[in-house]
Amino acid sequence: MLNFIQNLVMPSFDIASKLDAQLMDNAINVARKDILNRWDFKDSKSEIDLNKKDMVLMITTENDMRLDAILDAIHGRMIKQGLDPRGLDESKAHYPSGTMVKKEIKIRQGLDKEAAKKILKDIKDTKLKVTSQIMDDIIRVSSKNISDLQAVIAICRKGEYDVPLQFINMK
């Protein structure tokens, strides 16, 4: 019984990959104002829309050069808001729509299976006495020793993953 109680209070934390919707909305609004006030976007029909429900960013503009400028402005604002631009899934190519160019960018919420498996493999390769498991779109890591958990966090920060990581719920 005592062993069962000790397992319940074993130190743990979660590895997640989520962007704060409100901070993202603020970054998009400020980027939109910056872009529309630039002289090279004068008389532009560019639009930036954030669908908060589906977490999808839709950019519409006249050409590829303006699309790149808009993406740079959004990335810059995200960094200033403390958001990682890797949270945007820009893998989908832009497409022409009449005289305009459109790009749909999905905002990543949660770890995908490949990234989670890569993180789990890196944790297991350390040979630390920790247990890690995938729970929906997060990874829960627990250990009897808090210093092992801190070592796992350090290893994950050094790792090269295509998603931003947050370490939450440290207990």
C-alpha positions in Angstrom: 0.0 0.0 0.0 2.8 2.4 0.8 4.5 1.7 -2.5 1.2 2.5 -4.3 0.9 5.9 -2.5 4.6 6.7 -3.4 3.8 6.0 -7.0 0.9 8.4 -6.9 3.1 11.3 -5.7 6.0 10.5 -8.0 7.4 13.7 -9.6 6.3 14.2 -13.2 5.8 16.7 -16.0 4.2 16.9 -19.4 5.8 17.7 -22.7 3.3 19.6 -24.9 3.3 21.6 -28.1 0.6 24.3 -28.1 0.4 27.9 -29.0 -1.6 30.3 -26.8 -4.6 31.3 -29.0 -4.8 34.8 -27.4 -1.1 35.5 -27.9 -1.4 34.2 -31.5 -4.4 36.5 -32.1 -2.4 39.5 -30.7 0.6 38.7 -32.9 -1.6 38.4 -36.0 -3.4 41.7 -35.3 -0.2 43.6 -34.8 1.4 42.1 -37.9 -1.7 43.0 -39.9 -1.5 46.6 -38.7 2.3 46.7 -39.5 1.8 45.3 -43.0 -1.1 47.6 -44.0 0.8 50.7 -42.8 3.9 49.8 -45.0 4.5 51.9 -48.1 5.2 48.8 -50.3 1.7 47.5 -49.3 -0.1 50.8 -50.3 -3.2 50.0 -52.3 -2.7 46.3 -51.6 -5.7 44.0 -51.3 -3.8 41.7 -48.8 -5.8 40.0 -46.1 -4.8 38.1 -43.0 -7.5 36.1 -41.3 -7.2 33.9 -38.2 -9.9 31.4 -37.6 -9.6 30.8 -33.8 -12.0 28.0 -33.8 -10.1 25.8 -36.3 -6.7 27.5 -35.6 -6.1 28.2 -39.3 -4.4 31.3 -40.6 -5.5 32.4 -44.1 -3.3 34.8 -46.1 -4.5 36.4 -49.4 -2.3 38.8 -51.4 -1.2 39.7 -54.9 2.1 38.0 -55.4 4.8 35.7 -53.9 7.0 38.7 -52.8 4.2 40.2 -50.7 3.3 36.7 -49.3 6.9 36.3 -48.1 6.9 39.8 -46.5 3.6 39.0 -44.7 5.1 35.7 -43.4 8.2 37.5 -42.2 6.1 40.1 -40.4 4.0 37.3 -38.7 7.1 35.4 -37.7 8.7 38.6 -36.2 5.6 39.4 -34.2 5.3 35.8 -33.0 8.8 35.9 -31.7 8.2 39.3 -29.9 5.1 37.7 -28.3 7.1 34.8 -27.1 5.6 32.3 -29.6 7.7 29.9 -31.6 7.2 30.2 -35.4 7.7 26.4 -35.7 4.1 26.2 -34.4 2.9 27.2 -37.8 2.5 24.3 -40.3 3.6 26.0 -43.5 4.1 22.8 -45.4 1.0 23.3 -47.6 1.9 25.2 -50.7 0.3 28.5 -51.7 -2.1 28.5 -54.6 -3.3 31.0 -57.1 -6.9 32.2 -56.9 -7.6 34.5 -59.9 -5.2 37.4 -59.6 -4.5 36.7 -55.9 -2.3 34.2 -54.1 -3.7 32.3 -51.1 -1.9 30.4 -48.4 -3.6 28.4 -45.7 -1.4 27.8 -42.6 -2.5 25.4 -39.9 -1.5 26.3 -36.3 -0.2 23.2 -34.6 -1.9 22.2 -31.4 -0.5 19.1 -29.8 2.3 16.7 -30.6 1.9 14.7 -33.8 2.7 11.0 -33.7 6.1 11.2 -35.4 7.4 14.0 -33.1 6.2 12.2 -30.1 7.9 9.0 -31.1 11.1 10.8 -31.8 11.0 12.5 -28.3 10.3 9.2 -26.6 13.2 7.6 -28.5 15.5 10.4 -27.4 14.4 10.0 -23.8 14.9 6.2 -23.8 18.4 6.6 -25.3 19.5 8.6 -22.3 19.2 5.5 -20.1 17.8 7.7 -17.3 15.4 6.0 -14.8 12.3 7.8 -16.1 9.1 6.5 -17.4 7.5 8.2 -20.4 4.3 7.6 -22.2 2.1 9.3 -24.9 -1.2 10.6 -23.6 -3.3 11.9 -26.4 -1.3 14.9 -27.7 1.2 15.2 -24.8 4.0 13.1 -23.3 4.0 12.4 -19.6 7.4 11.8 -18.0 7.8 10.7 -14.4 10.6 9.6 -12.2 11.5 9.2 -8.5 14.3 11.6 -8.9 13.6 15.3 -9.9 17.2 15.7 -11.3 16.4 13.0 -13.9 13.4 15.0 -14.9 15.5 18.1 -15.3 18.0 16.2 -17.4 15.1 15.0 -19.7 14.0 18.7 -20.1 17.6 19.7 -21.0 17.8 16.9 -23.5 14.5 17.8 -25.1 15.5 21.5 -25.3 18.7 20.5 -27.2 16.8 18.1 -29.5 15.9 19.1 -33.1 12.2 18.7 -33.4 9.9 20.5 -35.9 7.6 21.6 -33.2 8.0 24.0 -30.3 8.0 22.2 -26.9 6.5 23.4 -23.6 7.2 21.7 -20.3 4.1 22.0 -18.2 2.4 20.5 -15.1 5.6 19.9 -13.1 4.5 18.1 -10.0 
